[in-house]
Amino acid sequence: MSSNKSVTLVKNVKPFKTGWCIQVKLLHSWKQHTSYGGRSLELILADETGSKIHCSCKNDHMFRVERDLPLGVWRLITNFSLSNATGQYRPTNHAYKMSIIGDSKIKDSDFHCDDMFFSFASFEDIAMSQSFSRRRVERERGFPAFCRKCGEAAVIFTSKTLKNPGRLFHGCPNGSEEDKNHLFKWTDESAVEEIHDIKSLFDEKIGHLELQSQRCEDVIRSYDKKIEDLGDALGGLGKEMKEMKELVQGYERDVKSLKKIVVCGVGMMLVYYYFAM
Ligand SMILES: [Zn+2]
């Protein structure tokens, strides 16, 4: 499709060099702010085959990138760095993430994805009959967001064929009778996939919650045991205290008896001295 030989497909770019040239268009962008990375512009770019890559642009280059890379327009981007795409929330399946650097150049591209006459009936029939099984394997699950061939955003069309009248499908505005590789997917089938995926996710979350609650119960049980042990220890202490009290009471009794003996002895001595003198 492209006449420029030095252009590399998005799926083939790798981190060992920065001199790549890719021909892409911007599908989606957003700004974010993180404590470690500061303010940045995040972009999803797609090439003519529909391969997507996540691109990040630091605050320093944000202005020119926003100016030079408008939504949905083909551009040639040269010199950018690539790093492993990590993290829990990866916006694309690409193994690497692009970063716009000081040397990055964004140039206009003469590439056009020609809008050919779009015939719903024949396009749908061809898609159904010839490449249906192949499409089933390669397509993404759920509602498609864009055409994997040209990167165009998916549009919902209504089928007008005798076989499927009024049935909705996600299609590519660039799809045609001649070029049957553009996006085509029945919307109801996508909806079923979405529901299945949501259900699986839900089941997974529920399973996780059950596991968490099981762990909580175990912790509570271990605390119950500790409280029980503490109760036993306190019970033992109470018994010891009772014994000590009894011991003290015993001493008190002894002291009282001793007092009586002493009083008696002193009395007898006084009587003795009285009579002796
Ligand atoms: Zn397309």
Residues whose N, C-alpha, C, O or C-beta is under 5 A from the ligand:
A	BS01	ZN	C147 K149 C150 G151 E152 C172 N174 G175 H182 L183
